[in-house]
């Protein structure tokens, strides 16, 4: 009865990829930046799983003694892009060959007209912006006029923000669903449409946990679909369900925070009999990476590390735990966008070979290599991309 828990520390990259210059990201390194900014930061369980092998700044910091075998490595991204969709999809064996379009000058008039016809509303904004900044700047006008706020970023996203007391959640979701239908194909085929509700008064607007992501339809050849077809459980915690268009899951839950995400992970794990528990912890990216808050990011990692210790104590003999990321978001880099980085691969569990993190690190050429490896671990027929490294890590 094999089980795997795959936790994505959203945006926790570990250094620029060789093609980072094409994305304007030379010199980025999310974990290194945090380690440099917080020399007092201790992450004993992450370090015990092998973080210090990937981020030298942690070499002389505290390491928890973990009784289970642990293996550390890193993975490169083959997909074209550095966003949530491409990263998570590649983790399940989907390589994105053609990047989704971005809109550095805002959305064109043609799409705005189509949005007005489909949604029945006019929009404020229509620019590249940080979500918290544009809400602070245009929130009062939105409250006065009732017009939702439209914006994008360096990623392929169409985001619509609205105050929950001005545009009720159900109506905001309807607007976003209409926008999603308009942008499924053609030149405006954005990776995600995101509902961004907020509350509060002018000068103190706050985004809520009622965010909802509307992704493109997911190609069928991927690890999640293959597991489901072959009668395995596929559970999701956090925004995973939205990223995969609400398909290929036996059970799913949205979360309010990293802490809530780990609490739900613990609860779901109790019901996992055979299959995959796929988790996204979004606070690292949303609250700290994009806001270029290295100290906040570091504290969030410290909080997670405590919860990680509790999870490690609960692992049974049939479970492997995998920690990774979907891209970087270097809190000391220019701008507020994601960064093109390697991601960590920290694995722990009794099914692993009896090697320690001190004996093995490796670089894998695609996130999809993990999907192929998990398929071999579960002994299922696999239709996605990637080269399995199961023989390197499993007994």
Protein Blocks (a to p, Z undefined) as FASTA:
>chain_A
ZZddddddehiagbdcfklmmnopghiafklmmmmmmmmbccfklmmnommmmmmmlmmm
ccdddfbdcdddddddfbgcjdfklmmmmmnopacfbacdddfkopafklmmmmmmmnop
acehjiaddfklmmmmmmmmmmmnopacddddfbdcddddddfklmgfklmmmmmmmmmm
mmmgcjklcfbdcddddeddehiaccdfkbccddddddfbdfklmmmmnopacddehjkl
mmnoopaiabdcddfbfklmmmmmmmmmmmmmbdcdddddfklmmmmmmnopaklmmmmm
mmmmmmmmmmmmmpcfkbccddddfbdcdfkbghjbdcddddddddedjkbccddfkloc
cddfbfklmmmmmmmmnopacfbecjdfklmmpZZ
